Amino acid sequence: MTKSIAFTEYGSADVLHVQESEVPAPGPGQVRIAVRAAGVNPLDHKVRAGFMQDAFPVEFPHVPGAEASGVIEAVGEGVEGLVVGDEVFGRTLSGAYAEQAVADASRLTLKPDTLSWEQAAAIPVAAETSYRVLELLGVRPGETLLIHGAAGGVGTVAVQLAVARGVKVIGTASEGNHRHLRDLGAIPVLYGEGLVERVRAVAPDGVDAALDTSGRPEALAASIELIGGTDRVVEIGNPGPAGEFGVRFSAGGPDEDRSEPAFTEVLALVASGRLSLPIHRAYPLTDAAQAQRASEAGHLTGKIVLTV
Ligand SMILES: NC(=O)c1ccc[n+]([C@@H]2O[C@H](COP(=O)([O-])OP(=O)(O)OC[C@H]3O[C@@H](n4cnc5c(N)ncnc54)[C@H](OP(=O)(O)O)[C@@H]3O)[C@@H](O)[C@H]2O)c1
């Protein structure tokens, strides 16, 4: 038997509890990992609260978590290039808030020794999402990119990927995160009333593209006003406003997955010291409810992770 964190009804973080279940078996093309750390993402608490029943229907009991680092302990049929004992990180198929989880081998990569278990577990969702969105936006060197919510998990990686590609990045954040954004190479601006004027002041030559992670209608309205159209705006936080404004929403389903090239680019930048994703706080697995409450409260710098 193996331990995980599960919920059997939608609700507040109080519905999360420890459960014991059968050790999952990897199917063809899959591996099972002994989880060392799991990333906590806003999607986890949105699903738990019941807000995502159409887009992400779940069966109870449901174990949250979509990304982890750990050691491979079983390999399914047809898996090539990964063996038992490999230290890996990536996206998981079964819930990552667990002692053991199953993943598609193609969505894992070897963990370099220079990354801790916590750092590696924090990377997959942020890296894949950032890479995918920069590709959708077609951002080129010398262009100016506006990122709303630039200090969050996705924003922190998106800023560094874009800066490394020679893009000028303007990032919105609350005051407390402005130093963090400057350290990443972005120009920080406050979100809220007057955003368009503040962005124009730091980007007199205009803005070419925008990524909104905040899910706020006003972030999309400001982006469209600054860019002069919707073509080069992508929303990832909330499909509602994206639909209203005619902006592309990228949900990140398996058909859109860019894990492989994203991990390659991010690991190269990590190795050259040009990308890092701070751990806002690490909680033990059994404190998953507290970790989700902190994630829901927001205003993090980087990511929350669970350690196993
Ligand atoms: N579609 C996809 O593929 C995909 C993938 C990953 C994540 N997501 C979604 O993308 C969103 C961001 O994820 P994340 O992991 O980066 O979350 P996060 O780490 O919690 O970051 C959220 C960010 O939103 C900022 N924010 C709060 N209020 C804001 C406002 N009024 N205007 C602008 N920014 C504001 C916060 O900035 P301050 O802390 O500075 O206040 C924070 O940096 C979530 O909704 C998540 O579910 C979607």
The ligand as a Gaussian input file, in Angstrom:
#p B3LYP/6-31G(d) Opt

LIG

0 1
 N       -3.583000      27.172000     -19.152000
 C       -2.432000      26.647000     -18.753000
 O       -1.763000      25.912000     -19.471000
 C       -1.931000      26.978000     -17.379000
 C       -0.744000      26.428000     -16.889000
 C       -0.266000      26.830000     -15.644000
 C       -1.003000      27.752000     -14.897000
 N       -2.191000      28.216000     -15.389000
 C       -2.986000      29.208000     -14.651000
 O       -2.289000      30.435000     -14.746000
 C       -2.503000      31.198000     -13.566000
 C       -1.153000      31.586000     -12.964000
 O       -0.475000      30.392000     -12.516000
 P        0.800000      30.531000     -11.576000
 O        1.243000      29.186000     -11.217000
 O        1.781000      31.480000     -12.156000
 O        0.107000      31.225000     -10.292000
 P        0.737000      32.019000      -9.069000
 O        2.138000      31.555000      -8.846000
 O       -0.239000      31.936000      -7.972000
 O        0.841000      33.519000      -9.613000
 C       -0.290000      34.323000      -9.822000
 C        0.164000      35.744000     -10.104000
 O       -0.969000      36.570000     -10.323000
 C       -0.602000      37.871000      -9.920000
 N       -1.777000      38.700000      -9.706000
 C       -2.648000      38.686000      -8.662000
 N       -3.605000      39.625000      -8.861000
 C       -3.316000      40.227000     -10.051000
 C       -3.920000      41.269000     -10.820000
 N       -5.034000      41.891000     -10.389000
 N       -3.356000      41.617000     -11.993000
 C       -2.235000      41.011000     -12.447000
 N       -1.619000      40.014000     -11.772000
 C       -2.150000      39.644000     -10.590000
 C        0.219000      37.667000      -8.672000
 O        1.085000      38.781000      -8.532000
 P        1.593000      39.366000      -7.115000
 O        1.961000      38.154000      -6.278000
 O        2.775000      40.192000      -7.470000
 O        0.439000      40.134000      -6.531000
 C        0.954000      36.363000      -8.989000
 O        2.254000      36.629000      -9.463000
 C       -3.388000      30.335000     -12.660000
 O       -4.723000      30.710000     -12.855000
 C       -3.159000      28.926000     -13.179000
 O       -4.242000      28.057000     -12.923000
 C       -2.658000      27.848000     -16.597000

